[in-house]
Amino acid sequence: MKNQDIRWQQRLNNFEKALGHLEDALNISQPDIIQKAGLIQFFEMSFELAWNTLKDYLEEQGFADVKTPRAAIKKGFEIGLIQDGRSWLQLLENRNLTSHAYDERAATEIEMSIRQNYFALLLSLFNSLKALQP
């Protein structure tokens, strides 16, 4: 049990770093296509660390069926770590599309979603998990 505890806390530290990089990328007001690609990559990393940190925390709390992003998000919503379950499921769906965003229009749409909604969702989960850290 102690190793799992350390694991979710280590992931939380990495999640914080990824969010910092994402925030830096979001501070670029007129990103070119290369910068948008970097922003999307930081979003992908932040999401992967978010759901894996959540999964590790939930497993430490005794929840066994949280092996997928969708299951972890649903359980996080059930216990109050995630406030807006629908937006998180939309974030998951769009995250799955990012690997297929080959054109600038799609990249711009994803960038706008990150700016307008997804960064705040990720940050809120981070803050909820950070408050649980001993």
PyMOL CGO cylinders between C-alpha atoms (Angstrom):
from pymol import cmd
from pymol.cgo import CYLINDER

trace = [
    CYLINDER, 0.00, 0.00, 0.00, 2.86, 2.37, 0.76, 0.3, 1, 1, 1, 1, 1, 1,
    CYLINDER, 2.86, 2.37, 0.76, 4.31, 2.03, -2.79, 0.3, 1, 1, 1, 1, 1, 1,
    CYLINDER, 4.31, 2.03, -2.79, 0.93, 2.96, -4.32, 0.3, 1, 1, 1, 1, 1, 1,
    CYLINDER, 0.93, 2.96, -4.32, 0.78, 5.98, -2.04, 0.3, 1, 1, 1, 1, 1, 1,
    CYLINDER, 0.78, 5.98, -2.04, 4.20, 7.11, -3.22, 0.3, 1, 1, 1, 1, 1, 1,
    CYLINDER, 4.20, 7.11, -3.22, 3.26, 6.35, -6.82, 0.3, 1, 1, 1, 1, 1, 1,
    CYLINDER, 3.26, 6.35, -6.82, 0.21, 8.63, -6.97, 0.3, 1, 1, 1, 1, 1, 1,
    CYLINDER, 0.21, 8.63, -6.97, 2.16, 11.39, -5.25, 0.3, 1, 1, 1, 1, 1, 1,
    CYLINDER, 2.16, 11.39, -5.25, 5.06, 11.04, -7.71, 0.3, 1, 1, 1, 1, 1, 1,
    CYLINDER, 5.06, 11.04, -7.71, 2.61, 11.15, -10.60, 0.3, 1, 1, 1, 1, 1, 1,
    CYLINDER, 2.61, 11.15, -10.60, 1.01, 14.23, -9.04, 0.3, 1, 1, 1, 1, 1, 1,
    CYLINDER, 1.01, 14.23, -9.04, 4.39, 15.98, -9.11, 0.3, 1, 1, 1, 1, 1, 1,
    CYLINDER, 4.39, 15.98, -9.11, 4.81, 15.07, -12.79, 0.3, 1, 1, 1, 1, 1, 1,
    CYLINDER, 4.81, 15.07, -12.79, 1.24, 16.18, -13.48, 0.3, 1, 1, 1, 1, 1, 1,
    CYLINDER, 1.24, 16.18, -13.48, 2.08, 19.55, -11.93, 0.3, 1, 1, 1, 1, 1, 1,
    CYLINDER, 2.08, 19.55, -11.93, 5.13, 19.93, -14.18, 0.3, 1, 1, 1, 1, 1, 1,
    CYLINDER, 5.13, 19.93, -14.18, 3.14, 19.04, -17.30, 0.3, 1, 1, 1, 1, 1, 1,
    CYLINDER, 3.14, 19.04, -17.30, 0.42, 21.54, -16.34, 0.3, 1, 1, 1, 1, 1, 1,
    CYLINDER, 0.42, 21.54, -16.34, 3.11, 24.19, -15.94, 0.3, 1, 1, 1, 1, 1, 1,
    CYLINDER, 3.11, 24.19, -15.94, 4.37, 23.50, -19.46, 0.3, 1, 1, 1, 1, 1, 1,
    CYLINDER, 4.37, 23.50, -19.46, 0.82, 23.56, -20.80, 0.3, 1, 1, 1, 1, 1, 1,
    CYLINDER, 0.82, 23.56, -20.80, 0.20, 26.88, -19.07, 0.3, 1, 1, 1, 1, 1, 1,
    CYLINDER, 0.20, 26.88, -19.07, 3.39, 28.30, -20.59, 0.3, 1, 1, 1, 1, 1, 1,
    CYLINDER, 3.39, 28.30, -20.59, 2.20, 27.19, -24.03, 0.3, 1, 1, 1, 1, 1, 1,
    CYLINDER, 2.20, 27.19, -24.03, -1.22, 28.75, -23.40, 0.3, 1, 1, 1, 1, 1, 1,
    CYLINDER, -1.22, 28.75, -23.40, 0.49, 32.06, -22.65, 0.3, 1, 1, 1, 1, 1, 1,
    CYLINDER, 0.49, 32.06, -22.65, 1.56, 32.30, -26.30, 0.3, 1, 1, 1, 1, 1, 1,
    CYLINDER, 1.56, 32.30, -26.30, -1.16, 34.55, -27.68, 0.3, 1, 1, 1, 1, 1, 1,
    CYLINDER, -1.16, 34.55, -27.68, -0.70, 33.94, -31.42, 0.3, 1, 1, 1, 1, 1, 1,
    CYLINDER, -0.70, 33.94, -31.42, 0.86, 30.47, -31.70, 0.3, 1, 1, 1, 1, 1, 1,
    CYLINDER, 0.86, 30.47, -31.70, 2.03, 29.23, -35.07, 0.3, 1, 1, 1, 1, 1, 1,
    CYLINDER, 2.03, 29.23, -35.07, 1.31, 25.66, -36.16, 0.3, 1, 1, 1, 1, 1, 1,
    CYLINDER, 1.31, 25.66, -36.16, 4.47, 24.31, -34.50, 0.3, 1, 1, 1, 1, 1, 1,
    CYLINDER, 4.47, 24.31, -34.50, 3.58, 26.01, -31.21, 0.3, 1, 1, 1, 1, 1, 1,
    CYLINDER, 3.58, 26.01, -31.21, 0.01, 24.69, -31.46, 0.3, 1, 1, 1, 1, 1, 1,
    CYLINDER, 0.01, 24.69, -31.46, 1.42, 21.21, -31.92, 0.3, 1, 1, 1, 1, 1, 1,
    CYLINDER, 1.42, 21.21, -31.92, 3.51, 21.68, -28.77, 0.3, 1, 1, 1, 1, 1, 1,
    CYLINDER, 3.51, 21.68, -28.77, 0.49, 22.97, -26.87, 0.3, 1, 1, 1, 1, 1, 1,
    CYLINDER, 0.49, 22.97, -26.87, -1.53, 19.94, -27.93, 0.3, 1, 1, 1, 1, 1, 1,
    CYLINDER, -1.53, 19.94, -27.93, 1.33, 17.64, -26.91, 0.3, 1, 1, 1, 1, 1, 1,
    CYLINDER, 1.33, 17.64, -26.91, 1.49, 19.24, -23.45, 0.3, 1, 1, 1, 1, 1, 1,
    CYLINDER, 1.49, 19.24, -23.45, -2.30, 18.81, -23.21, 0.3, 1, 1, 1, 1, 1, 1,
    CYLINDER, -2.30, 18.81, -23.21, -1.95, 15.12, -24.08, 0.3, 1, 1, 1, 1, 1, 1,
    CYLINDER, -1.95, 15.12, -24.08, 0.78, 14.65, -21.47, 0.3, 1, 1, 1, 1, 1, 1,
    CYLINDER, 0.78, 14.65, -21.47, -1.24, 16.53, -18.86, 0.3, 1, 1, 1, 1, 1, 1,
    CYLINDER, -1.24, 16.53, -18.86, -4.32, 14.43, -19.53, 0.3, 1, 1, 1, 1, 1, 1,
    CYLINDER, -4.32, 14.43, -19.53, -2.38, 11.15, -19.37, 0.3, 1, 1, 1, 1, 1, 1,
    CYLINDER, -2.38, 11.15, -19.37, -0.83, 12.16, -16.06, 0.3, 1, 1, 1, 1, 1, 1,
    CYLINDER, -0.83, 12.16, -16.06, -4.20, 13.43, -14.77, 0.3, 1, 1, 1, 1, 1, 1,
    CYLINDER, -4.20, 13.43, -14.77, -6.09, 10.22, -15.31, 0.3, 1, 1, 1, 1, 1, 1,
    CYLINDER, -6.09, 10.22, -15.31, -3.20, 7.99, -14.21, 0.3, 1, 1, 1, 1, 1, 1,
    CYLINDER, -3.20, 7.99, -14.21, -2.74, 10.01, -11.02, 0.3, 1, 1, 1, 1, 1, 1,
    CYLINDER, -2.74, 10.01, -11.02, -6.47, 9.78, -10.40, 0.3, 1, 1, 1, 1, 1, 1,
    CYLINDER, -6.47, 9.78, -10.40, -6.38, 6.01, -11.07, 0.3, 1, 1, 1, 1, 1, 1,
    CYLINDER, -6.38, 6.01, -11.07, -3.48, 5.50, -8.66, 0.3, 1, 1, 1, 1, 1, 1,
    CYLINDER, -3.48, 5.50, -8.66, -5.19, 7.55, -5.97, 0.3, 1, 1, 1, 1, 1, 1,
    CYLINDER, -5.19, 7.55, -5.97, -8.48, 5.70, -6.42, 0.3, 1, 1, 1, 1, 1, 1,
    CYLINDER, -8.48, 5.70, -6.42, -6.72, 2.33, -6.26, 0.3, 1, 1, 1, 1, 1, 1,
    CYLINDER, -6.72, 2.33, -6.26, -5.05, 3.40, -3.03, 0.3, 1, 1, 1, 1, 1, 1,
    CYLINDER, -5.05, 3.40, -3.03, -8.52, 4.20, -1.69, 0.3, 1, 1, 1, 1, 1, 1,
    CYLINDER, -8.52, 4.20, -1.69, -9.65, 0.64, -2.50, 0.3, 1, 1, 1, 1, 1, 1,
    CYLINDER, -9.65, 0.64, -2.50, -11.45, 1.16, -5.81, 0.3, 1, 1, 1, 1, 1, 1,
    CYLINDER, -11.45, 1.16, -5.81, -10.50, -1.69, -8.13, 0.3, 1, 1, 1, 1, 1, 1,
    CYLINDER, -10.50, -1.69, -8.13, -12.38, -1.04, -11.37, 0.3, 1, 1, 1, 1, 1, 1,
    CYLINDER, -12.38, -1.04, -11.37, -10.63, 2.16, -12.49, 0.3, 1, 1, 1, 1, 1, 1,
    CYLINDER, -10.63, 2.16, -12.49, -8.21, 0.79, -15.08, 0.3, 1, 1, 1, 1, 1, 1,
    CYLINDER, -8.21, 0.79, -15.08, -9.40, 2.94, -18.00, 0.3, 1, 1, 1, 1, 1, 1,
    CYLINDER, -9.40, 2.94, -18.00, -9.59, 6.72, -18.32, 0.3, 1, 1, 1, 1, 1, 1,
    CYLINDER, -9.59, 6.72, -18.32, -13.41, 6.59, -18.59, 0.3, 1, 1, 1, 1, 1, 1,
    CYLINDER, -13.41, 6.59, -18.59, -13.75, 4.41, -15.46, 0.3, 1, 1, 1, 1, 1, 1,
    CYLINDER, -13.75, 4.41, -15.46, -11.35, 6.60, -13.45, 0.3, 1, 1, 1, 1, 1, 1,
    CYLINDER, -11.35, 6.60, -13.45, -13.17, 9.78, -14.55, 0.3, 1, 1, 1, 1, 1, 1,
    CYLINDER, -13.17, 9.78, -14.55, -16.57, 8.33, -13.63, 0.3, 1, 1, 1, 1, 1, 1,
    CYLINDER, -16.57, 8.33, -13.63, -15.37, 7.20, -10.22, 0.3, 1, 1, 1, 1, 1, 1,
    CYLINDER, -15.37, 7.20, -10.22, -13.59, 10.54, -9.63, 0.3, 1, 1, 1, 1, 1, 1,
    CYLINDER, -13.59, 10.54, -9.63, -16.89, 12.27, -10.38, 0.3, 1, 1, 1, 1, 1, 1,
    CYLINDER, -16.89, 12.27, -10.38, -18.82, 9.91, -8.08, 0.3, 1, 1, 1, 1, 1, 1,
    CYLINDER, -18.82, 9.91, -8.08, -16.59, 10.71, -5.11, 0.3, 1, 1, 1, 1, 1, 1,
    CYLINDER, -16.59, 10.71, -5.11, -16.34, 14.43, -5.84, 0.3, 1, 1, 1, 1, 1, 1,
    CYLINDER, -16.34, 14.43, -5.84, -12.77, 14.80, -7.11, 0.3, 1, 1, 1, 1, 1, 1,
    CYLINDER, -12.77, 14.80, -7.11, -14.13, 15.80, -10.51, 0.3, 1, 1, 1, 1, 1, 1,
    CYLINDER, -14.13, 15.80, -10.51, -16.87, 18.43, -10.61, 0.3, 1, 1, 1, 1, 1, 1,
    CYLINDER, -16.87, 18.43, -10.61, -18.03, 18.38, -14.23, 0.3, 1, 1, 1, 1, 1, 1,
    CYLINDER, -18.03, 18.38, -14.23, -18.22, 14.77, -15.38, 0.3, 1, 1, 1, 1, 1, 1,
    CYLINDER, -18.22, 14.77, -15.38, -19.72, 15.58, -18.79, 0.3, 1, 1, 1, 1, 1, 1,
    CYLINDER, -19.72, 15.58, -18.79, -16.96, 18.02, -19.66, 0.3, 1, 1, 1, 1, 1, 1,
    CYLINDER, -16.96, 18.02, -19.66, -14.37, 15.46, -18.58, 0.3, 1, 1, 1, 1, 1, 1,
    CYLINDER, -14.37, 15.46, -18.58, -15.90, 12.83, -20.85, 0.3, 1, 1, 1, 1, 1, 1,
    CYLINDER, -15.90, 12.83, -20.85, -15.84, 15.39, -23.70, 0.3, 1, 1, 1, 1, 1, 1,
    CYLINDER, -15.84, 15.39, -23.70, -12.20, 16.11, -22.84, 0.3, 1, 1, 1, 1, 1, 1,
    CYLINDER, -12.20, 16.11, -22.84, -11.48, 12.36, -23.06, 0.3, 1, 1, 1, 1, 1, 1,
    CYLINDER, -11.48, 12.36, -23.06, -13.20, 12.14, -26.43, 0.3, 1, 1, 1, 1, 1, 1,
    CYLINDER, -13.20, 12.14, -26.43, -11.27, 15.11, -27.79, 0.3, 1, 1, 1, 1, 1, 1,
    CYLINDER, -11.27, 15.11, -27.79, -8.03, 13.78, -26.34, 0.3, 1, 1, 1, 1, 1, 1,
    CYLINDER, -8.03, 13.78, -26.34, -8.59, 10.64, -28.37, 0.3, 1, 1, 1, 1, 1, 1,
    CYLINDER, -8.59, 10.64, -28.37, -8.99, 12.81, -31.48, 0.3, 1, 1, 1, 1, 1, 1,
    CYLINDER, -8.99, 12.81, -31.48, -5.75, 14.74, -30.97, 0.3, 1, 1, 1, 1, 1, 1,
    CYLINDER, -5.75, 14.74, -30.97, -3.67, 11.95, -32.46, 0.3, 1, 1, 1, 1, 1, 1,
    CYLINDER, -3.67, 11.95, -32.46, -5.74, 12.35, -35.64, 0.3, 1, 1, 1, 1, 1, 1,
    CYLINDER, -5.74, 12.35, -35.64, -5.50, 16.14, -35.86, 0.3, 1, 1, 1, 1, 1, 1,
    CYLINDER, -5.50, 16.14, -35.86, -3.45, 16.42, -39.03, 0.3, 1, 1, 1, 1, 1, 1,
    CYLINDER, -3.45, 16.42, -39.03, -4.64, 19.78, -40.31, 0.3, 1, 1, 1, 1, 1, 1,
    CYLINDER, -4.64, 19.78, -40.31, -4.35, 23.28, -38.96, 0.3, 1, 1, 1, 1, 1, 1,
    CYLINDER, -4.35, 23.28, -38.96, -8.11, 23.76, -38.64, 0.3, 1, 1, 1, 1, 1, 1,
    CYLINDER, -8.11, 23.76, -38.64, -8.45, 20.72, -36.37, 0.3, 1, 1, 1, 1, 1, 1,
    CYLINDER, -8.45, 20.72, -36.37, -5.42, 21.81, -34.35, 0.3, 1, 1, 1, 1, 1, 1,
    CYLINDER, -5.42, 21.81, -34.35, -6.96, 25.26, -33.90, 0.3, 1, 1, 1, 1, 1, 1,
    CYLINDER, -6.96, 25.26, -33.90, -10.27, 23.79, -32.73, 0.3, 1, 1, 1, 1, 1, 1,
    CYLINDER, -10.27, 23.79, -32.73, -8.51, 21.58, -30.20, 0.3, 1, 1, 1, 1, 1, 1,
    CYLINDER, -8.51, 21.58, -30.20, -6.37, 24.51, -29.06, 0.3, 1, 1, 1, 1, 1, 1,
    CYLINDER, -6.37, 24.51, -29.06, -9.49, 26.61, -28.43, 0.3, 1, 1, 1, 1, 1, 1,
    CYLINDER, -9.49, 26.61, -28.43, -11.10, 23.83, -26.40, 0.3, 1, 1, 1, 1, 1, 1,
    CYLINDER, -11.10, 23.83, -26.40, -7.96, 23.54, -24.29, 0.3, 1, 1, 1, 1, 1, 1,
    CYLINDER, -7.96, 23.54, -24.29, -7.88, 27.31, -23.73, 0.3, 1, 1, 1, 1, 1, 1,
    CYLINDER, -7.88, 27.31, -23.73, -11.60, 27.70, -23.03, 0.3, 1, 1, 1, 1, 1, 1,
    CYLINDER, -11.60, 27.70, -23.03, -12.33, 24.62, -20.96, 0.3, 1, 1, 1, 1, 1, 1,
    CYLINDER, -12.33, 24.62, -20.96, -9.87, 21.76, -20.67, 0.3, 1, 1, 1, 1, 1, 1,
    CYLINDER, -9.87, 21.76, -20.67, -6.99, 23.52, -18.92, 0.3, 1, 1, 1, 1, 1, 1,
    CYLINDER, -6.99, 23.52, -18.92, -9.38, 24.62, -16.16, 0.3, 1, 1, 1, 1, 1, 1,
    CYLINDER, -9.38, 24.62, -16.16, -10.67, 21.05, -15.77, 0.3, 1, 1, 1, 1, 1, 1,
    CYLINDER, -10.67, 21.05, -15.77, -7.15, 19.65, -15.49, 0.3, 1, 1, 1, 1, 1, 1,
    CYLINDER, -7.15, 19.65, -15.49, -6.14, 22.37, -13.02, 0.3, 1, 1, 1, 1, 1, 1,
    CYLINDER, -6.14, 22.37, -13.02, -9.22, 21.73, -10.88, 0.3, 1, 1, 1, 1, 1, 1,
    CYLINDER, -9.22, 21.73, -10.88, -8.43, 18.01, -10.65, 0.3, 1, 1, 1, 1, 1, 1,
    CYLINDER, -8.43, 18.01, -10.65, -4.82, 18.80, -9.81, 0.3, 1, 1, 1, 1, 1, 1,
    CYLINDER, -4.82, 18.80, -9.81, -5.92, 21.11, -6.99, 0.3, 1, 1, 1, 1, 1, 1,
    CYLINDER, -5.92, 21.11, -6.99, -8.35, 18.49, -5.64, 0.3, 1, 1, 1, 1, 1, 1,
    CYLINDER, -8.35, 18.49, -5.64, -5.63, 15.83, -5.60, 0.3, 1, 1, 1, 1, 1, 1,
    CYLINDER, -5.63, 15.83, -5.60, -3.00, 18.23, -4.20, 0.3, 1, 1, 1, 1, 1, 1,
    CYLINDER, -3.00, 18.23, -4.20, -5.31, 18.94, -1.25, 0.3, 1, 1, 1, 1, 1, 1,
    CYLINDER, -5.31, 18.94, -1.25, -5.30, 15.20, -0.46, 0.3, 1, 1, 1, 1, 1, 1,
    CYLINDER, -5.30, 15.20, -0.46, -1.54, 14.95, -0.39, 0.3, 1, 1, 1, 1, 1, 1,
    CYLINDER, -1.54, 14.95, -0.39, -0.16, 14.46, 3.14, 0.3, 1, 1, 1, 1, 1, 1,
]
cmd.load_cgo(trace, "trace")
